[in-house]
């Protein structure tokens, strides 16, 4: 679960994650990561995902966000992984050698 605890001065936000707590100051990152987020609209974490999306959109980060019908289940993730791979490898590159295929 992601919970927005409080905004920080100068474009950051404190997030509580399932694994603990971290501070993100997007303006201080030497290389800003591209982020991909997707969530099923029937997922029990949907509201948390929308809150996270809204916070990240206010930061100077490149976020690709998708949502659609689906639950927090393998069927949704299996369908969406195709979009994730296209996003990761936009120019028709393939995964051969990248992940041990």
Buried (B, 14 or more C-beta within 10 A) or exposed (E): EBEBEEEEEEBBBBBEEEEEEEEBBBEEEEEEEEBBBBBBEEBEEBEBBBBBBEBBEEBEBEBEBEBEEBEEEEEBEEBBEEBBEEEEEEEEEEEEEEEEE
